Amino acid sequence: MVDQPPESGRALDGEILTDPAENQGTAVAPALTPAGQAALAQAQAFARQAVSPATLRAYKADWTHYAAWCDRTGFVPVPATPAVVGAYLSSLAVSHAPTTIRRRLAAIGTMHRFNDLPWNPAHGDIQHPLRGALRNHGRAVQKAAALTLPMLRQLVATCDRTARGRRDRALLLIGFAAALRRSELVALQVDDVAEDARGLRLRIRRGKTDQAGEGAEIGVPRGRHVETCPVRAFQDWMEIATRKSGPLFRRISTGDTIGDVGMHPDAVRRILAYRAEMAGLVIEGFDRLSAHALRVGFITEAYAKGVRDEDIMRHTRHRTQSVMRGYVQRAGLVSDSPAGMLDL
């Protein structure tokens, strides 16, 4: 049975709100003092920062997909009943990865909460189809390949002395040496990097596990080899990217002209793919080359060199060992297999 539209007179345009603050303050008494108005404005400003921009972009895309599905099937998207949500999640089982399915559920929930609409993700009509879809999922999840040092050298070797070559070389080496996520890499500002005799100090203003915005500092020492030294690569890039403020890594036009605008996070993946193609680098096995390859590669290479877990975690800013150890275990699936101890 097709859901009926809501009976309330409230307008629902099917758009996910930009932030929760857009739906706040409607019931406030009109006789606020200036101090009260300032307090409310401050609360709304903080509410806008409750969801990171990257997450909000993903949620908006997910909501658009859900609304389009409802339009095709005849369901009303808001307020969504558990049965409708369960049907939508079931439709994703064959074509979408489990992480995408879970994120789309979160996006629908976020839209409803932002609009003060009823939402119960624990309802059986949602959870039972969700579990069944995930359990019977036919697609293996592709993990990010670990970019090893030999592979990194191959990529860097394709970077010439042009503006694009210098930028890409600095981006790859700093991203690897600092074990940065793609969002952290493109968010770096010129004044987030301090250079001294020992190397670079990077200021990470906010990361995936630092939604409170406490920030962190990461040290990147000078490399032993000129071609893979992140400090040398940074100096070469700054030699032509002479701005003293703004994004560290900026877009470059077709004529090798350095622009003023920073790079999109997905540009890191595109640069990796472009350099891999130039180097003739082929990723073997079940893995895929993604922007996360820089971070995963640092972890696996550091572990192989005998760096202690706690030192790796301090550098990568992992809160728990489980995720980090997962990368290490995958890297040693064959070499550390107990089957190697058998007389086969």
N, C-alpha and C positions, 0 to 999 in steps of 0.2 A: 504493500500500500504506500502511495506517495505521501510524504509528509506535507502537512498543511502549513501555510505561512503563519508567522506569529500573530497573535491577536492584538498585541499591544500596538499603540500608535507610534512607537519609536521607529525612526528611519534606520534601515539597515541596507547599506549600499554594497555589501559584500567585500569591502576593502578592509584589509588589516590595518589597524591604527599604527601610525608611525611610532608612537610610544604611549605608555600608560598615562602620561600626564595629560594627554589630549582628552581624557575621559574623567579628569579629576576636577574637583572644586565646584561642581554644578550646584551643590546643595549648601554652599556657604552663605551665611547670613550677609545681607547687603551692607550692614553698618560696620564693616571692618575698619579698624584704625590703620594708619600707615604701617605700623609695626606688624600688624596682623597680615596685611597684604604682602609685605616683604617676606614674612615667614612662609606664607602660602606659595609665593613665587619661588622661593628657595627649595621648598619641598617638591614642586613640579619640575624644577631644573634637575634635581637629583633623580627623580622618577624617570626622566628621559634617558638617564645613563644606566638604568636597571638591566637593559639588554644591550649587548655589544653590537656595534654597527654590522659586523660580519654575520652574526647570528640573525639579526633583523633582516638583512638582505636575503638570507637563505629562507627564512620564514615567509617572507613576502612571495618568493618564487613558489614555495610549497603551497601557500594559500591559493595562488593563482591556478595551480594545477588542480587542486581540490575543487575550486569553484567551477572550473571548466568541466570537470568530470560530472559534477552535479547538474550542470546545464545539459550535458549530453544524455544523462540518465533520467532527468525529470525530477530529481530530488531538490529540495530547498536547502541551501548550504548553511543558513543560520536562522534560528539556533539549530544546531545539528543534534539529532537524536542519536543515542548509542548505536542503534541498528544501522543508521546511515553511515556513521563513521566506520563501523565494522565492515560494511559492504565495500566501502572505499578502500580500506586497508587490504581486504581480500583481493581486490582488483590489481593491487601492486605486487602480489606475491611472485608472479612469474617473471616480471620485467624489471624489478627494482631490488637493489641490495637491502639487506636488513637494516643497515644504518640509515638509509634513506627513508624506509618505512617508518622507523621510530621517530625520525626527525619530523616527518610530515604529520604524525600524530601530535607531536609537541607544538607544531605550528598552528594546528587547528585549535588546540587547547589554549595557546597564547592569545589567539584572536578572541576567543570566547571570554577569557578572563579580563582582557583589556576592555571589553565592552559590557562587563558585568552580566554576562549571559550564563545560564546554568551549564556546568561542565563536570562530568564524573568519569574520568578515564579508567577508573577501576571497575566500571560496570561490565558485567559478563558479556553483553552484546559487543563490547569493544575488545575485551581481553581474550575471549575465546577465539574469535577469528584471527586476532593478532598472533597468538601463540601458534595456532594451526598454520598460519601463513609462514611464520618464521621457521617452524619445525619442518615444513615440507618445501622449504625454499630450495630450488634446483640449481641456483648459481653459486659457485664458490666465490668467496670474497677475495678480491685481488688485494694483496698487501703491497705497500710501498717497498720497492727494492732498496737495499742498502748501497749507497754509492761508495765503493771502496776507494782507497787512495790511488791505485793504478787507474781506475776509471776516472777519478777526478783529474788526474794528470792528463788523460786523453782529452777531456773536455777543455781544460785550460789551454792546452796546446793549440786549439782552434781559434783562440782569442788573439787577434792581431793588435796593432798599435792605434787603430782607429778609435773614435769615441765609443762606439758600440762594443768593440773588443775590450777596451779598458774597463768599461762599466761592467760587462758580463764577467770578466775575470775577477774583479773585486767582489761582485755580488756572490759568485760561486764560492770563492775562498773564504770570505767573511761568513757567509751562511753556513759553510761546513765547519770552520774552526770554532764558531760561536754556538753551533748546534741550534740555529734559529728556525722557528717556524716561518712559513712564507709571509704571514701577516706581520710578524715582528721584523722581518728583513726589510719589507717595503715601507714599514712605518718609521724606520730610522731617519732621524733628522741629522743635519750636518753637526749641530751642536750636541748631539747625543754621542759623539765620538771624540775621545780625548787621546792624544798621542804623547808618549814619553819614550825614554830610552829603552824601556823594556818591551814596549808594544803598544797595543790599543786597549782602552777601556770603553766598553759600550754600555750605554744606559738604555735599558729596556723599560719603556714607560708603563706598558701593560702587556701581559701575556695571557694565554688561554687559561692557565691555572691561577691567574692573578687578576680576577675581575674586580677586586677592590682597588686596583690601581696603585698598589704600594710600590711597584717598580723594582728593578733589580739591576745590578752591575755585573758585567761579564768581562773577564780579562782574556785578551787574545795576544799571545806572545809572538815575537818575530819567528818566522819559519827558518829552517836550516837550509832550504833550497830556494834560490831566487825565483824560480818559476812557480812555486807553490806557496810563497810567503804572503800571507794575507795583509801584512803591514805594507810591504812593497806594492802590492796591488792597490791598496787604499791610496797610497801616495801617488801612484801613477794616474789614478782616476781623478784625484783632487787637483792634480797638476793642470788638467783641462776643464774640470768642473769647478770653476773658481768661486762659486757662490759661498758665502759665509753663513748662510742660513737656508732653511727650507729642506725639502726632502733630500736625503743623501743620494738615493738612486732615482734618476729622473728619466722620463721618456725621451727617446731620440728619434728625430724625424728621418725621412728617407734620405735626405742630404747629409746625414751624420751630424745634424745640428741638435745640440742639447737643449731641451725645452725647460720650462719652469715647473711642469706638473709632475707629481710623483707617479709611481707605477702601481698598477692594479696587482693584487696578490697572485692572480692567475698568470701574470707575466713571468713569474719565476718558473712555473711549469713549462711555459712556452720556450723560455731561454734554454732550459735543460734539454727539451726535446730537439730544439734547433742545433745545439752544440753536439748532442749525441748523434744526430744525423750527419753532421759534418765530420765527426770523428769515426763514423762507421761503427758506433757502439751499439751492440745488441744485448738486450736484457734476456737472459735465459731463464727457463723455468716458469713458475706461475706468477712471478712478481711483475710489477709495472713501474716504470720510471715516473715518479711524481715529484713535486716540490719537496715532499717530506723525505725524499731520498738523502738530502743533505744532512738532516738531523739524525735519521736512522743510521746513515753511514758513519757519522762521528761516533755514535754510541758503540757500534760494532767494532770499529777500528780501535777505539780507546780500550775497550774490554780485551781485545786481542793483544794489545800492548801491555796488559797487566795493570791497567789503572783500576783503582779500587772503586767498588760500587758507589760508596758515599761521595767520592770525588766526582764521579760522572754525574750523579744526581744533583750535586751542588751546581755543576756547570750547566746542565740541561734544565734545572729547576723542576724536576719531577718530584711530586709530593710522596709517591709510594714507589716501591721497587717493582710492583707487578707489571706495569707497562714497560718499563725499561728492560726488565729481565725477559719479557716476551720477545723483544727485538734480538737480544743476545741468544736466546734459545733457538730462534729461527735461523740465525746466522750459523749456528753450530749443529744443525739438524743431522748432517752427514758426518762431519769430522768428530763430533762428540757422541755419536750414536754408540750404545753399548754393543751393537752388532759387530762393531769393529774389533771388539775384544775376542770374538769367537773365531774358531779355526775354520773359516769358510773358504 
